[in-house]
Structure formats: structure tokens, C-alpha cells
């Protein structure tokens, strides 16, 4: 399959300004294309992945990707898909965010190859020096207000009597259009890709390239992702799922993908991984035959986590995920274990209880809420249903001591196959 056929099979094409002409152009040789993002945070999130991974797909197919960081447009805010105006950011914050995000982009775009290296450019370098009068003369005169108001992103905001749209955001379309013109002129960039909410901005750029350069340019939009239940992709109860492990840990990132709805998992394998058609179809077959085995979910979670965080971090996240299914604790870091503690009930116990004679296991099981009484706890231990740090404990007289504490702070208790609780030590002063 060529790149367009692959994107089509994956369901990643929402619209194209001229599919036959673009197909013909791609068949003639490598093309330079770009996708832009506004650095409104110091990390990308999973909602950014579809268009940015599409750049990687094009690069792997031999084409030349450009990522445009919106150092200028990010200071304005894109009204597309937004019901309220964004908070304006300072140039210092935007520069900081861009520097952080570039490191993330290097995980899946190759900036060092001599054949078709990726580029990261900041549109503040060409928009920042524009005077208002020059911009109005060189760009504004090419756009009618009638056309701009007709764009969906603008019209929707104008129809909202409460929020409306400021002139600042109204002008965003012209800034993005100029980006395409500048890249077409300076880098021979012929294609812009983006989410389907960017259609109006993309076509405005194509018009400007035609009017000022007499040059052909193309636009290709990708679908905005929604979950099978209609909710917005990438949002959880805890907020956005970030690509920065300091904002969303690797374990929680992996868990986000492993918990994908059964109805979405095959679709997301196509959207977010680079697995081939044969492998995805095999995973789809396995999923249809036995969804409970979660073979497709595991392949999705592992593939995306490895792409973003690397093989070693992914291996630890996989191992941590197995802890709550009876897996061993060897090799788990304290940071990852703390992530696990958020998944199960926690009981706080004074540190001194683990000193000297230790904390009786039967009392610990009651304190952790796994048993209602010491009598029940004794029967569970004698029946072989109690585990300490995922190791079965047969002795009802067992006492928990400092040597049992993981990282000197935690004990993982389990009853049966799936009931877990964690004992976490607190200082004697706090206990008092």
C-alpha cells in the first residue's frame, strides 16, 4: 500500500482538497508536508497524537515532515472547536513549552537522518516581526470578511451570544494561512495535514498560496477521535493524558490504553500504532473470538507506550500492571508502586507496629478491610487465600515486620484472586 492507501485503510482520512491530484503528486516523488500545534502546555497529550503520528507515517514513506510550533499563533489562540477564548500566554512560557515538546517529538520523528529529516520551526520567527500595517496589506487584503465568517469555527462562535469571538481569535485564520504560504515559499511545502476542525484554516492557506505564489497546495484532514460511548478521546476523570511521564506516569499511560473500550480497540490499533495490516487483522480476529483475553488491548497499550516512552519503561509498566493479577514485585520501582497504590484501598498503620514483635497478620487483614474479623481472617489464611506481597501465606500466626515492607513503607495484601489492599506506614507522630 502507498501512504494514502494506508491512511485510508486505517480510517485516518476525513477529507482532502483534491485526492486524485494529491495521489498523483505523491506518486511522482517525495513531498514536503507540515502539521502545526500551538504550545499551550509544556507537554503534548494523547489528543495530539493522530496528526503528529501521521507525520511519522509520511516520513517512513520517504516524505519530508515539518512540525510548526505556534510561538506566534499560540499567543493568539485557535478558536476552532473551542467555545471560549483561550488564556493568552507570554512569549517566555511559549518558548519554554516549545523546548519541552521538541524532546517529545524526537521519540517518533527523525530529525537527524540525511535522507528526509524532520524539521521543527517556530512561526514566531516569521510572524513575530510583522507590523500590523504590513500584515493587513500583504495578507488581509486577500481575504473577505464574508468568507471568514462562513467558516464553521468562526460562525459557531459568532452565534454564541454569551462568549462571541474576539478580533484576536478572528484573525487566527489569517496567521495560519500565512504559515502555509511561508512554508510553501521557503521550503516548497505542498501539503498541510491536521484535524478535521482545521479544514477552514487549511483551505485559507491554500488560497493564499494560490493568490500570492500562483502555486498549487493540498490539504488533508484527519478525523477527530471520539470514543464509542460518544465521549471525547483522551480525557479521563483525572484530566488529560500527557506524553510527559512527569505529568502522566508511564504506568497510568499504559493503563489508559489497556482500558480501551472493547468497541474501540481495533480502531485505535489502526489509528495509534504502526502495526501492519496483517497483524492488526489477526488481533481483530483474536479479539472477536475471545475479547476477555484482551490480546488486542495489550498489543495496543504496549505499542503506543513503547513508541512514546521506550521499551524499558514499557516493560516496567507491563510488570506493574500484572501485580494486581498476582504478578511478582521484583524490579518494580517505588514510583511505579505508588501508582499502583492509587488503584486499591489503602490503610495507614503506625510504623512502630512493625518493630520488634511485629503486626499480627490477622489484625492487619481486618485493618486493611479485607476481613471483617480475626476469625474470618484466620479461616482465610488456613484456607490458602491470603497473600503477602503476592506470596501465599499459610501461617495464621504470622506477624508483619519491617523486613516485609516494600521500599520501607508498604505491604501489599491480597485475599483470593482479586481483592487487594495496601498497608502504608505513617510516622508515630502522625499516628498520634
N, C-alpha and C positions, 0 to 999 in steps of 0.2 A: 504493500500500500504506500502511496505517496502521502505527504503530510496532510493534505486536505482530506483525503480518503480516511486517514487515521482519525483525524478530528471529527469527521462526520460519523464514523462508526462509534466513537466514544460519546457521541451526543454533545459535542463541545462547540458546535456552530449554531448560533442563534440567528445571525443574519450576515449578509455580505453585500457590499455595494455593487459588485459585479463579479459573480462567481466564475462565469466562463472566462472572462478576461484575466482574473487573478490566477486561475488554474493554468492558463496558457503562459502567463508570465513566470510562474513558479517552475514550469516545465523547461523554461529556457535557461535557467541557471539560478544561482543564489540571489536572494533578495535581502535587503536591509529592512527590518521592521522594528517597531517600538511599542512599548506599553508604559504608561505613566502611573505614578502613585503620588499622593500627597502625604508627606511625612508628619502626620498629625499626632503620632506617638513614636516612642523610641524603639518600637518593635513592630514588625508585621504580624498579622494574625491569620488564622486559617481561612478567613474570608477573602484574603488577598491571593490565595494560592492558585486558583484556576487560571487567571490571566498570566501570572508570573511563571507557572509551570508550562503554560503554552509557549512562552518564550524559549524555555528549555527544549520543548519538543521541536520547535523550529531550528534551534541551534544544533541539535542532534541530527537533524535532516540536512545540515550543511548551510543554513542561513545565518544571517548576522543580526543578533538581537541588541537593541538599545533599551536600557531602563532609564526613564526620565524621572528624576526625583523633583518634586514640585517645591523647590525652595521659594519660588515666586507664587505659584498658584496655591501652594499650601498656606500662604499668608492671607489668601482671599477666602478660600473655601468653595468647594464644588456644590451647587445646590441639587445636583442630580440625586434623586432618591431620598432627599432629606426634607423633613417637614419644618425644621427650624434652622436658623442661621448658626453656623459653627462659631465657636470661640476663636478669636484671632490669636495667632501665635507670633512670638517675637522671632526675629531672624536668628538670634542665638539659639533658641530652642529648636528651630527648624534645622540648623546646621548640626546640632548635636544629634538629633533624630536621624538625619541622613547618614552620619558617620556610623551609627549603631546598626542601621539597616543594611549598609553595604556589606558588612561582615556576614549577615544572614544570606544575602543574595549569592555570595560566593559558594554557598553549600550546594547550589544546583545550577548556577551559571558559571561557565568557564571564561574568566577574564584574561587568562594567560596563554591560551592556545594561539599559535601563529596563523592558523588557517582562517578561523572566523570568530575572533574573540568578541565576547560581550563587552558592552560599554555601559558605564553609569555616568550620566550627565545631569547637571542641576540647571533647571530652566531659569534660575535667578541670574545665571551668567549672561543670558541674552535678554531677559525681560527686565532685570533689575536696573539697567542703565537707561531704559526708555523714558523719555519725558512724556507727560500726558499729551501735549500737543502733537508730538511726533507719532505717538501711538494712534491717536484719533485720525491723523492724516494718512498714515500708512496702512492701518488695519481697519479702523472703524468705518471708513468710507465704503468698504467692500460689503458691509452687512446692513440690511434693512432691519429696522425695529420690528416690522411685521413678521419677518422670517424668524427672528429671535424669539418673539412672543409665542409663535406657533410651536416651538419646541416643547415637548412634553414636560421636561424638567422645569422649565420656566413657567409654563401655563399652569401646572399643578400648584405651584407656589403662589402665583398671582390670584388664583381662585380661592385661596385660603385667606379670608378677611382678617384673621387674627394675627398670623405671622407675616404674610406677604413675602416680598423679596426685596432686598436692598439693592441699590445700584452696584454695590461692591460685588455681590454674588451674580447679579445680572450680567456683569462684564466677564465672568469667568469663561464663558464660551469663547470669547474673542482671544483670551490668553491661551487657551488650549489649542485653538485653531492656529495661532501664531507658532506654537511649539511645532506642529506638524510642518508648517511652511518652512521654519528654520531648519529642521532636520532634513527635509526634502532638499533644501538648497545646499546645506553644508555636508551632509552625509549620504546624499542620494537615497534617503529613506523613503520607501514607496508604500509601506503598509503600516497601519496603526491597528492594534488589537485592544480590546477592552471589554468590560461587562456590557450587557445589553442596555443598561441605563446610560451608557456613554454614546449611544448612537448619534444624538444631536450634536454633541461636541466633535465627534469624529467626522461627520459629514461636513460640518462647518470648516474643519481643517482641510478637507479635500477640496472644497470650493475655493478656499484661499490659495491653495497650491495652483489650482487651475487659473485663477484670475491674475495672480502675480507672477507666476512662472510659466504658465501655459503647459504645466506638467500633469501627467496622469498620476493619481494616487488611489490607494484602495483602503477600505475599512472592513474589518472582520470583528463581529461581536460574539462574545461567549455568553452562555446562559447565566442568569443569576440563580444561585442554588437555593432551593428550599427543601426542607425535609418532607418525607412522605406525609407527615401529620399537618403540613402546611406552615410549620414554624420556620423562622429564618435560620439558615445553616450557620453554624459556628458560634451560636450563643448558648450558654449554659446558665444554670442558676447562679453560678459564681461569676458570670460575665463572659468576656471574650476569651477565646483560647489562643494564647500568644505563641509565637515561634521562639521567643526568648525563654530559655529554661529558668531564668530568674523570676519571670512573671507567671509562667505556667510550667511546672516541673515536667521532666520527661515522663515520669510515671503517669501524671494526670493527662498529659498529652496523649500517651498511648491509650489510656483508659477512655478518652474521648472517642477515639476511633473504634476501639473494641466494643463499645456500647452502641454502635450504629444500629439503627432500626433494621430489622431483617428485610424490610421492603426497600431499603436504600443501599444495602451493602454492595450489590453488583454494580449499580450505577456509580457508586463512589470509587470502586476499583477502577472503573474506566476514567473517571474524572481526575483522580488524585495520584494514581500510580503509573509506572512505566512498564508494568507487566504487559506481555504481548497478548494478542487476541486469543491464541490457543490456550494459554494458561488461564486467562480470565474465564473463558468458556468452560474449562474444566472445573474451576472454582464455582462457577454458577451451577453446574450440574451437581457438584457435591453439596452445595447449599440447598438445592431443590430436593435432593434425596434425604438430607439429614441436617436441617438448619440448626438443631440443638448442638451439633458438634462444633459449630462456629468456625469451621475451617476458613470460610471466606472472610469472616471478621478478623481472624488472626492474621491472615495474609495482608489485609488492608492496613491494620494497625502497625504491623511490622514494617511494611514497605514505606509508609508515609513517615513513620518515626525514624527509620534509618536514613531516609532522604534528608530530613530536617536536622536530626541530632547525631547521626552516625551510628555505626554498628555496635560499639561498646556500650554506649548509653542505652541503646535499644535493648541489648541483651539484659542489662540490669533491670530495665522496666518490665521486660517479659518475666524475668525471675521473680520480681516483686509481685507481679500480678498472680503468679502461681502460689504465693504464700497463703493467700486466703482460700486456696483449694488444696491445702495440705503440703505445699512445696517446702523445700528446705530453706533455711535462712542464711546459709553460707554465702558470703560475697555481697550481701545486701548492705548498702551504705546507710549511715544514720539518717541522712536527709531523705532517702527513699523510704526508709522505715517510717519516718514521721508522716510521710504522705499516706502510708497505709493506715496509720492510726486514725486518720480522718474518715476511714471507711467503716470503722467498727466502734462499738461503745467503749468508753474509757472510764476506769475507776482510778481515783487518786489515793495513794497509800503513803503514809509517812515512811521516810527512808529507814528509820530505826527498826521497823518491823522485820526488816531483812537481815538485821545484825544478829550476832550470837546464835540463839536457838532457831531463829527464822520465823517466817509467817506460815502457819499451818495451811496446807493446800485446801482443806475443806472450808476454812474460813475465807480464803481467797476467792474460791468459787462463788460463795454467797455474796461477798463484797463486790465481785465483778458482775453480779446479776445473772450468772449462768445457772445457778441453782437456788431454789427458794429456801433450802435448809441444809444443815450439815448432814442430816440423814440422807437426803436426796443426793448430795454431793458424794457421800461415801458409796452409795449404790452405783452411781455413775462411774466412779473410779474403779470399783471392783468389777464392773461390767465391761471395762476396757474402753470406755467412751470419753476419757479425759486426756487432753494433750497439753504439755508444757512446751512452748516454743516449737510446736508441731511435732513433738516426740511423745508417743503414748506413755502415760504414767500409770503403772499398776498398783502403786503403794499408797493406800489411803492415809498413812501416817506421814507422808512426805511433807517436808517443810521447805518453803521457798527461801533461798538465801541470796546474798549479794552475788555469788558466782552465777546465779541463774539470770541475772539482769542483763538484758541486751543493751550495749552501749552504756552500761552502768545505770540505766534509767527505766527500762521497760521489760515486761514479761507478757508474752502472747499466750493466752489461754484459749483452748478450744473444747467445745462439747459436741460430740458426734461429728458429722461431716462438715457442717457449715455454720455452726454458732460460734462466734468469736467474741473475745473481749480482751482489752489490754489493761494491764496494771501499770500505772505510771507513778514513779516515786516523786514525792514532794519533800522539801526540807522540813525538819521538825518544827521550825519557827512558823512556817506557813500552816502546818497542821494544827498548831496551837491557836 
